[in-house]
Amino acid sequence: MFYMISGGSGSGKSEFAESVILQLSHKEEKRIYIATMMAFDEEAKGKIERHRLMRKEKHFTTMECFTDLKKVALPKGCTVLLDCMSNLTANEMFQEDGAKENTVKEVIEGIDSILEQCANLVVVTNEIFSDGCDYDESTKDYIRKLGAINRQMAKRADIVVEVVCGIPIYHKNKYAKKGR
């Protein structure tokens, strides 16, 4: 099963994603948390620590992956939480060892590689496309690339959820009962 979970900053999307992981797997099964945020300043370090505390009792094995997702090797049949696509995209675009102009292709190949290895994948991404602000060219390029990645993930995903104020809104659910 492939979930894509989107939402604004502080919307509760990571907490929701973790609850999905707990529903999809038993604690005896391998739960992998792929962390993409680099601890580049005190704010980032604080956010990383808050997320670690949220996961403390949930039996995750944490793997850090800042670039080159397709090189991640996972135990067959595991359940994976990738948090967050926004960080991975920025890392690929702006880090020295990143994919640069090939970011969209490399990230999607990485997602496909993860999907081949795991039983369940939950990807957290940010909703950054509706604020109406005017940005510099590098930020516009980042938004375009993240938008392309999100669209391609949404096509592949079984379930697409947006979290708003902690409330999940389902935009796509391959398993929902067709009714009325």
N, CA and C of each residue as an Amber inpcrd file, in Angstrom:
protein
   540
   0.8600000  -1.1730000   0.0000000   0.0000000   0.0000000   0.0000000
   0.9020000   1.2290000   0.0000000   0.5280000   2.2220000  -0.7830000
   1.2990000   3.4660000  -0.9010000   0.4020000   4.6380000  -0.5430000
   0.7450000   5.3050000   0.5600000   0.0610000   6.5150000   1.0210000
   0.9350000   7.7260000   0.7000000   0.3200000   8.7740000   0.2060000
   0.9700000  10.0770000   0.0940000   0.1960000  11.0200000   1.0060000
   0.9080000  11.6450000   1.9430000   0.2740000  12.5300000   2.9130000
   0.8700000  13.9240000   2.7690000   0.0000000  14.8790000   2.5130000
   0.4090000  16.2650000   2.3150000  -0.2400000  17.1470000   3.3690000
   0.3120000  18.3400000   3.5330000  -0.2770000  19.3090000   4.4450000
   0.6900000  20.4480000   4.6690000   0.2010000  21.5080000   5.2400000
   1.0260000  22.6670000   5.5450000   1.8990000  22.4250000   6.7620000
   2.7810000  23.3470000   7.0120000   3.6630000  23.2650000   8.1670000
   2.8380000  23.2490000   9.4570000   3.1330000  22.2890000  10.3300000
   2.4290000  22.1940000  11.6050000   1.0160000  21.6600000  11.5140000
   0.6540000  21.0560000  10.3770000  -0.7230000  20.5900000  10.1590000
  -1.0500000  19.2860000  10.8780000  -0.0170000  18.5620000  11.3280000
  -0.2450000  17.2600000  11.9590000   0.0000000  16.1100000  11.0070000
   0.5780000  16.3880000   9.8390000   0.7550000  15.3400000   8.8300000
   1.7220000  14.2400000   9.2800000   2.8030000  14.5910000   9.9860000
   3.7430000  13.5540000  10.4490000   3.1030000  12.6600000  11.5010000
   2.3720000  13.2580000  12.4180000   1.6660000  12.4640000  13.4400000
   0.6440000  11.5370000  12.7810000  -0.0950000  12.0600000  11.8000000
  -1.0550000  11.2330000  11.0750000  -0.3330000  10.0970000  10.3480000
   0.7880000  10.4110000   9.6970000   1.5490000   9.3930000   8.9690000
   2.0000000   8.2740000   9.9040000   2.4600000   8.6350000  11.0790000
   2.8670000   7.6130000  12.0380000   1.6900000   6.7470000  12.4660000
   0.5140000   7.3360000  12.6120000  -0.6670000   6.5340000  12.9780000
  -1.0220000   5.5740000  11.8450000  -0.8440000   5.9900000  10.6070000
  -1.0840000   5.0990000   9.4600000  -0.1150000   3.9230000   9.5020000
   1.1620000   4.2090000   9.7670000   2.1690000   3.1450000   9.8560000
   1.7770000   2.1300000  10.9290000   1.3130000   2.6150000  12.0690000
   0.9240000   1.7130000  13.1580000  -0.2700000   0.8480000  12.7580000
  -1.1660000   1.3870000  11.9390000  -2.3120000   0.6080000  11.4520000
  -1.8900000  -0.4320000  10.4100000  -0.8870000  -0.1080000   9.6150000
  -0.4670000  -0.9850000   8.5190000   0.4470000  -2.1160000   8.9610000
   1.0490000  -2.0070000  10.1440000   2.0360000  -2.9980000  10.5550000
   1.8910000  -3.3270000  12.0340000   2.4470000  -4.4820000  12.3930000
   2.5240000  -4.8810000  13.8010000   3.9180000  -4.5400000  14.2980000
   4.0710000  -4.3340000  15.6000000   5.3790000  -3.9300000  16.1190000
   6.4480000  -4.9960000  15.8920000   6.0310000  -6.2360000  15.6520000
   6.9920000  -7.3010000  15.3710000   7.5470000  -7.1760000  13.9530000
   6.8080000  -6.4820000  13.0800000   7.2570000  -6.2910000  11.7000000
   8.2430000  -5.1340000  11.6480000   9.0660000  -5.1280000  10.6510000
  10.0910000  -4.0970000  10.5050000   9.4690000  -2.7790000  10.0600000
   9.6070000  -1.7430000  10.9090000   9.1630000  -0.3860000  10.5880000
  10.4040000   0.4710000  10.3670000  10.4980000   1.0450000   9.2000000
  11.6580000   1.8650000   8.8440000  11.2100000   3.3100000   8.7030000
  11.9520000   4.2050000   9.3220000  11.7200000   5.6450000   9.1840000
  12.8860000   6.2100000   8.3860000  12.6170000   6.6900000   7.1730000
  13.6530000   7.3230000   6.3570000  13.5770000   8.8190000   6.6240000
  14.5980000   9.3250000   7.3050000  14.6670000  10.7340000   7.6840000
  15.4640000  11.4940000   6.6330000  14.9080000  12.6070000   6.1500000
  15.5500000  13.3610000   5.0840000  16.0330000  14.7380000   5.5160000
  15.7000000  15.1610000   6.7330000  16.0780000  16.5090000   7.1760000
  17.5030000  16.5210000   7.7110000  18.2840000  17.4370000   7.1810000
  19.6430000  17.6420000   7.6710000  19.5880000  18.6140000   8.8560000
  20.3800000  18.3390000   9.8790000  20.4110000  19.1910000  11.0700000
  21.3610000  20.3580000  10.8300000  20.9120000  21.3190000  10.0360000
  21.7810000  22.4170000   9.6180000  21.7450000  23.6210000  10.5490000
  20.7610000  23.7030000  11.4520000  20.7180000  24.7950000  12.4270000
  19.9460000  24.3370000  13.6610000  19.8200000  25.1930000  14.6410000
  19.1580000  24.8240000  15.8970000  17.6800000  24.5080000  15.6970000
  17.0140000  25.2500000  14.8240000  15.5930000  24.9770000  14.5550000
  15.4160000  23.5840000  13.9660000  16.2600000  23.2220000  12.9950000
  16.1880000  21.8880000  12.3980000  16.4990000  20.8130000  13.4400000
  17.4960000  21.0520000  14.2720000  17.8340000  20.0900000  15.3290000
  16.6530000  19.8980000  16.2750000  15.9620000  20.9850000  16.6090000
  14.7870000  20.8930000  17.4820000  13.6600000  20.0980000  16.8490000
  13.4240000  20.3360000  15.5730000  12.3610000  19.5980000  14.8630000
  12.6940000  18.1130000  14.7830000  13.9390000  17.8020000  14.4960000
  14.3700000  16.4020000  14.4460000  14.1620000  15.7440000  15.8090000
  14.5100000  16.4240000  16.8730000  14.3380000  15.8690000  18.2160000
  12.8580000  15.6550000  18.5520000  12.0010000  16.6190000  18.1760000
  10.5460000  16.4560000  18.4110000  10.0150000  15.2220000  17.6830000
  10.4480000  15.0060000  16.4490000   9.9990000  13.8470000  15.6800000
  10.5340000  12.5460000  16.2880000  11.7610000  12.5630000  16.7760000
  12.3020000  11.3630000  17.4390000  11.4860000  11.0130000  18.6790000
  11.1130000  12.0290000  19.4500000  10.2880000  11.7860000  20.6410000
   8.9220000  11.2300000  20.2550000   8.3330000  11.7300000  19.1580000
   7.0350000  11.2150000  18.6870000   7.1270000   9.7270000  18.3390000
   8.2670000   9.2880000  17.8340000   8.4450000   7.9040000  17.3780000
   9.0050000   6.9790000  18.4530000   9.3820000   7.5160000  19.5800000
  10.1690000   6.7840000  20.5770000   9.6300000   5.3820000  20.8890000
   8.3630000   5.2610000  21.1270000   7.7830000   3.9760000  21.5430000
   7.1260000   3.2120000  20.3890000   7.4050000   3.6010000  19.1600000
   6.6850000   3.0290000  18.0100000   7.5040000   2.0080000  17.2190000
   8.6720000   1.6480000  17.7370000   9.4840000   0.5660000  17.1690000
   9.9300000   0.8270000  15.7290000  10.4270000   2.0260000  15.4620000
  10.9870000   2.3560000  14.1580000  12.4990000   2.1490000  14.1810000
  13.0410000   1.7210000  13.0690000  14.4750000   1.7990000  12.8090000
  14.6610000   3.0060000  11.9180000  15.4860000   3.9580000  12.3430000
  15.6790000   5.1820000  11.5770000  16.8730000   5.0510000  10.6450000
  16.6390000   5.4340000   9.3860000  17.7010000   5.5180000   8.3830000
  17.7270000   6.9540000   7.8810000  18.8860000   7.5550000   7.8420000
  18.9930000   8.8940000   7.2790000  19.3230000   8.7780000   5.7990000
  18.6130000   9.5520000   4.9940000  18.8650000   9.5860000   3.5560000
  18.6180000  11.0120000   3.0830000  19.6890000  11.7140000   2.8080000
  19.5760000  13.1120000   2.4150000  19.5270000  13.2790000   0.9000000
  20.1230000  12.3500000   0.1670000  20.0900000  12.3260000  -1.2950000
  20.1700000  10.8700000  -1.7460000  19.8900000  10.6490000  -3.0270000
  20.0720000   9.3320000  -3.6650000  19.2340000   8.2260000  -3.0180000
  17.9450000   8.4570000  -2.9450000  16.9990000   7.5220000  -2.3310000
  17.0640000   6.1290000  -2.9440000  17.3720000   6.0400000  -4.2340000
  17.3460000   4.7230000  -4.8840000  18.4510000   3.7910000  -4.3860000
  19.4130000   4.3090000  -3.6420000  20.4670000   3.4550000  -3.0890000
  20.1000000   2.8600000  -1.7370000  18.9540000   3.2260000  -1.1880000
  18.5220000   2.6970000   0.1050000  18.1530000   1.2230000  -0.0540000
  18.7490000   0.3830000   0.7880000  18.4410000  -1.0450000   0.7990000
  17.5960000  -1.3440000   2.0250000  16.4630000  -1.9860000   1.8020000
  15.4990000  -2.2500000   2.8710000  15.2480000  -3.7430000   3.0230000
  14.8530000  -4.1740000   4.2240000  14.4390000  -5.5660000   4.3820000
  13.1370000  -5.7990000   3.6210000  13.0500000  -6.8960000   2.9230000
  11.8430000  -7.2200000   2.1470000  10.6030000  -7.2000000   3.0260000
   9.5310000  -6.6140000   2.4950000   8.2470000  -6.6340000   3.1670000
   8.1070000  -5.6750000   4.3290000   9.0450000  -4.7560000   4.5110000
   8.9640000  -3.8240000   5.6340000   7.9110000  -2.7430000   5.3690000
   7.6300000  -1.9540000   6.3750000   6.7380000  -0.8070000   6.2670000
   7.5930000   0.4370000   6.4680000   7.4860000   1.3910000   5.5210000
   8.3950000   2.5300000   5.4770000   7.6280000   3.8400000   5.6000000
   8.1660000   4.7260000   6.4270000   7.7000000   6.1080000   6.5090000
   8.8380000   6.9920000   6.0300000   8.6250000   7.7070000   4.9390000
   9.6030000   8.6530000   4.4100000   9.1310000  10.0530000   4.7610000
   9.9070000  10.7370000   5.5820000   9.5190000  12.0620000   6.0760000
  10.7370000  12.9820000   5.9810000  10.8010000  13.8430000   5.0400000
   9.7230000  14.4020000   4.2510000  10.2360000  14.6640000   2.8340000
   9.3640000  14.5660000   1.8590000   9.7190000  14.7480000   0.4610000
  10.2230000  16.1600000   0.1840000   9.7160000  17.1380000   0.8900000
  10.1530000  18.5220000   0.6960000  11.6370000  18.6780000   1.0070000
  12.0870000  18.0620000   2.0960000  13.5070000  18.1060000   2.4410000
  14.3460000  17.3450000   1.4280000  13.8930000  16.1560000   1.0290000
  14.6390000  15.3600000   0.0660000  14.8070000  16.1230000  -1.2520000
  13.7360000  16.7690000  -1.6960000  13.7950000  17.5410000  -2.9380000
  14.7980000  18.6850000  -2.8150000  14.7530000  19.4270000  -1.7290000
  15.7040000  20.5170000  -1.5210000  17.1380000  19.9910000  -1.4650000
  17.3350000  18.8770000  -0.7690000  18.6720000  18.2900000  -0.6900000
  19.1870000  17.9230000  -2.0780000  18.3330000  17.2790000  -2.8730000
  18.7410000  16.8800000  -4.2230000  19.0760000  18.0940000  -5.0860000
  18.3330000  19.1620000  -4.9190000  18.5540000  20.3510000  -5.7390000
  19.7740000  21.1610000  -5.3140000  20.0170000  21.2670000  -4.0090000
  20.9730000  22.2520000  -3.5260000  22.2260000  21.6890000  -2.8630000
  22.2320000  20.4110000  -2.4790000  23.4410000  19.8380000  -1.8760000
  24.4590000  19.5000000  -2.9590000  25.7190000  19.5510000  -2.5860000
  26.7990000  19.2950000  -3.5440000  26.6440000  17.9400000  -4.2360000
  26.2470000  16.9160000  -3.4730000  26.1130000  15.5700000  -4.0550000
  24.6990000  15.2890000  -4.5640000  23.8800000  16.3270000  -4.7020000
  22.5000000  16.1550000  -5.1500000  22.3640000  15.9800000  -6.6580000
  21.1640000  15.6790000  -7.0840000  20.8640000  15.4060000  -8.4950000
  20.7260000  16.6690000  -9.3380000  20.5960000  17.8140000  -8.7000000
  20.4730000  19.1190000  -9.3830000  19.3130000  19.1200000 -10.3820000
  19.5870000  19.3020000 -11.6630000  18.5280000  19.3820000 -12.6840000
  17.7880000  18.0590000 -12.8690000  18.3760000  16.9550000 -12.4340000
  17.7440000  15.6340000 -12.5660000  16.9600000  15.2410000 -11.3130000
  16.6400000  16.2040000 -10.4640000  15.9970000  15.9270000  -9.1800000
  14.7110000  15.1270000  -9.3280000  13.7960000  15.5570000 -10.1790000
  12.4990000  14.8720000 -10.2930000  12.7090000  13.4130000 -10.6900000
  13.4990000  13.1840000 -11.7160000  13.7610000  11.8150000 -12.2030000
  14.3900000  10.9560000 -11.1030000  15.4020000  11.4860000 -10.4410000
  16.1060000  10.7220000  -9.4040000  15.2020000  10.4050000  -8.2110000
  14.4060000  11.3630000  -7.7910000  13.5240000  11.1320000  -6.6450000
  12.4580000  10.0910000  -6.9950000  11.8570000  10.2020000  -8.1640000
  10.8210000   9.2420000  -8.5550000  11.4220000   7.8420000  -8.7180000
  12.6140000   7.7360000  -9.2660000  13.2810000   6.4330000  -9.3350000
  13.5180000   5.8910000  -7.9250000  13.8500000   6.7600000  -6.9970000
  14.0260000   6.3430000  -5.6080000  12.7320000   5.8270000  -4.9950000
  11.6290000   6.5380000  -5.2400000  10.3180000   6.0850000  -4.7490000
   9.9860000   4.7160000  -5.3290000  10.2030000   4.5520000  -6.6330000
   9.9240000   3.2600000  -7.2730000  10.7780000   2.1460000  -6.6670000
  12.0380000   2.4480000  -6.3650000  12.9240000   1.4610000  -5.7430000
  12.4200000   1.0630000  -4.3590000  11.9970000   2.0430000  -3.5720000
  11.4530000   1.7530000  -2.2400000  10.1930000   0.8990000  -2.3610000
   9.3130000   1.2690000  -3.3050000   8.0690000   0.5110000  -3.4940000
   8.3320000  -0.9540000  -3.8610000   9.3890000  -1.2160000  -4.5950000
   9.7370000  -2.5950000  -4.9600000  10.1890000  -3.4130000  -3.7520000
  10.7170000  -2.7410000  -2.7360000  11.2910000  -3.4460000  -1.5940000
  10.3460000  -3.6150000  -0.4100000   9.3670000  -2.7370000  -0.2830000
   8.5660000  -2.7290000   0.9520000   7.1410000  -3.2170000   0.7070000
   6.4700000  -3.5350000   1.8020000   5.0560000  -3.9020000   1.7350000
   4.1830000  -2.6540000   1.7460000   4.6110000  -1.6450000   2.5070000
   3.8440000  -0.4080000   2.6570000   4.7970000   0.7750000   2.6610000
   4.3760000   1.8440000   1.9890000   5.1530000   3.0800000   1.9750000
   4.2240000   4.2460000   2.2700000   4.6290000   5.0750000   3.2220000
   3.9180000   6.3060000   3.5490000   4.9150000   7.4430000   3.3590000
   4.5820000   8.3760000   2.4680000   5.4590000   9.5220000   2.1970000
   4.7650000  10.7900000   2.6650000   5.4850000  11.5860000   3.4440000
   4.9990000  12.8820000   3.8990000   5.6060000  13.9550000   2.9900000
   4.7620000  14.8860000   2.5430000   5.2310000  16.0020000   1.7370000
   4.5120000  17.2670000   2.1870000   5.0210000  18.4000000   1.7780000
   4.4230000  19.6700000   2.1890000   3.5480000  20.2620000   1.1080000
   2.4940000  20.9210000   1.5440000   1.6410000  21.7150000   0.6650000
   2.2130000  23.1330000   0.6820000   2.9030000  23.4910000  -0.3920000
   3.5250000  24.8190000  -0.4530000   3.0800000  25.5880000  -1.6890000
   2.0380000  25.1320000  -2.3270000   1.6950000  25.6350000  -3.6450000
   0.5250000  26.5980000  -3.6660000  -0.0220000  26.9480000  -2.5280000
  -1.2520000  27.7370000  -2.5520000  -1.1510000  29.0590000  -1.8010000
   0.0630000  29.5310000  -1.5560000   0.1880000  30.7620000  -0.7840000
   0.1360000  32.0230000  -1.6260000   0.3450000  31.9130000  -2.9320000
   0.2200000  33.0690000  -3.8100000   1.3440000  34.0740000  -3.7130000
   2.4550000  33.7150000  -3.0760000   3.5870000  34.6410000  -2.9480000
   4.4430000  34.6250000  -4.2060000   5.1850000  35.6890000  -4.3890000
   6.1290000  35.7770000  -5.4910000   7.5170000  35.4410000  -4.9490000
   8.2110000  34.5100000  -5.6020000   9.4930000  34.0270000  -5.1160000
  10.6050000  34.2900000  -6.1230000  11.8440000  34.1420000  -5.6500000
  12.9880000  34.2320000  -6.5580000  13.0100000  32.9850000  -7.4480000
  13.8410000  33.0090000  -8.4700000  13.8480000  31.9300000  -9.4670000
  14.2210000  30.5710000  -8.8870000  15.1780000  30.5020000  -7.9520000
  15.5560000  29.1940000  -7.4070000  14.4210000  28.6030000  -6.5730000
  13.6750000  29.4400000  -5.8650000  12.5260000  28.9520000  -5.0940000
  11.4070000  28.5080000  -6.0330000  11.1800000  29.2660000  -7.0970000
  10.1780000  28.8510000  -8.0910000  10.5540000  27.5050000  -8.7060000
  11.8440000  27.3130000  -8.9850000  12.3050000  26.0380000  -9.5360000
  12.0590000  24.9100000  -8.5360000  12.3510000  25.1580000  -7.2570000
  12.0910000  24.1680000  -6.2060000  10.6020000  23.8180000  -6.1660000
   9.7460000  24.8100000  -6.1830000   8.2950000  24.5820000  -6.1440000
   7.8550000  23.7690000  -7.3580000   8.3790000  24.0950000  -8.5330000
   8.0290000  23.3260000  -9.7420000   8.4610000  21.8700000  -9.6100000
   9.6660000  21.6580000  -9.1290000  10.1710000  20.2850000  -9.0060000
   9.3860000  19.5030000  -7.9470000   9.1390000  20.1050000  -6.7850000
   8.3610000  19.4160000  -5.7600000   6.9420000  19.1480000  -6.2580000
   6.3650000  20.0930000  -6.9880000   5.0410000  19.8830000  -7.5650000
   5.0240000  18.7090000  -8.5310000   6.0490000  18.6040000  -9.3860000
   6.1290000  17.4810000 -10.3360000   6.2750000  16.1570000  -9.5900000
   7.1020000  16.1440000  -8.5600000   7.2800000  14.9230000  -7.7560000
   5.9650000  14.5540000  -7.0780000   5.3000000  15.5230000  -6.4600000
   4.0320000  15.2440000  -5.7830000   2.9870000  14.7150000  -6.7600000
   2.9120000  15.2840000  -7.9580000   1.9400000  14.7920000  -8.9540000
   2.2380000  13.3570000  -9.3580000   3.5150000  13.0550000  -9.5700000
   3.8710000  11.6800000  -9.9530000   3.6300000  10.7020000  -8.8090000
   3.9170000  11.1260000  -7.5700000   3.6230000  10.2500000  -6.4300000
   2.1240000  10.0240000  -6.3110000   1.3340000  11.0790000  -6.4890000
  -0.1240000  10.9550000  -6.3590000  -0.6820000   9.9780000  -7.3920000
  -0.1260000   9.9740000  -8.5960000  -0.5590000   9.0030000  -9.6170000
  -0.2830000   7.5740000  -9.1570000   0.8790000   7.3550000  -8.5400000
   1.2840000   6.0120000  -8.1090000   0.5810000   5.5800000  -6.8170000
   0.2350000   6.5420000  -5.9860000  -0.2760000   6.2400000  -4.6430000
  -1.6520000   5.5790000  -4.6780000  -1.8690000   4.6970000  -3.7180000
  -3.1930000   4.0990000  -3.5190000  -4.1000000   5.0890000  -2.7980000
  -3.5040000   5.8460000  -1.8820000  -4.2700000   6.7830000  -1.0580000
  -3.5070000   8.1020000  -0.9840000  -4.2170000   9.2110000  -1.2340000
  -3.6520000  10.5490000  -1.1210000  -4.4890000  11.3060000  -0.0990000
  -3.8120000  11.7980000   0.9400000  -4.4810000  12.4660000   2.0500000
  -3.8240000  13.8230000   2.2810000  -4.6520000  14.8310000   2.5000000
  -4.1660000  16.1310000   2.9330000  -4.5910000  16.2980000   4.3880000
  -3.6670000  16.7030000   5.2410000  -3.9900000  16.9200000   6.6480000
  -4.0870000  18.4260000   6.8870000  -5.2460000  18.8450000   7.3870000
  -5.5080000  20.2560000   7.6740000  -5.9350000  20.3360000   9.1340000
  -5.1900000  21.0680000   9.9400000  -5.4980000  21.2210000  11.3770000
  -5.6920000  19.8680000  12.0490000  -4.8740000  18.8850000  11.6550000
  -4.9500000  17.5560000  12.2420000  -6.0590000  16.6800000  11.6830000
  -6.8160000  17.1910000  10.7300000  -7.9420000  16.4450000  10.1600000
  -7.5480000  15.9110000   8.7810000  -7.6040000  14.5860000   8.5860000
  -7.2600000  14.0350000   7.2830000  -8.4040000  14.2120000   6.2800000
  -8.0530000  14.7020000   5.0970000  -9.0090000  14.8570000   4.0010000
  -8.5210000  13.9630000   2.8660000  -9.3160000  12.9740000   2.5120000
  -8.9250000  11.9950000   1.5020000  -9.2780000  12.5060000   0.1140000
  -8.2390000  12.6590000  -0.7220000  -8.4440000  13.0990000  -2.1060000
  -8.4720000  11.9220000  -3.0640000  -7.8350000  10.8160000  -2.6780000
  -7.8040000   9.6110000  -3.5090000  -7.7380000   8.4200000  -2.5690000
  -8.6120000   7.4600000  -2.7800000  -8.5790000   6.2390000  -1.9900000
  -8.9950000   5.0820000  -2.8740000  -8.0340000   4.3840000  -3.3710000
  -8.2520000   3.2520000  -4.2860000  -9.1280000   2.1730000  -3.6380000
  -9.1460000   2.1370000  -2.3140000  -9.8580000   1.0760000  -1.5960000
 -11.2120000   1.4990000  -1.0540000 -11.5830000   2.7620000  -1.2630000
 -12.8850000   3.2420000  -0.7590000 -14.0080000   2.5230000  -1.4930000
 -15.0430000   2.2370000  -0.7580000 -16.2030000   1.5880000  -1.3620000
 -16.9050000   2.5600000  -2.2920000 -17.2150000   2.0720000  -3.4630000
 -17.9820000   2.8800000  -4.4220000 -19.4510000   2.8010000  -3.9950000
 -20.0530000   3.9200000  -3.8420000 -21.4400000   3.8870000  -3.3840000
 -22.2930000   4.9300000  -4.0530000 -23.5300000   4.8380000  -3.7620000
 -24.5560000   5.7640000  -4.2160000 -24.4160000   6.0950000  -5.6340000
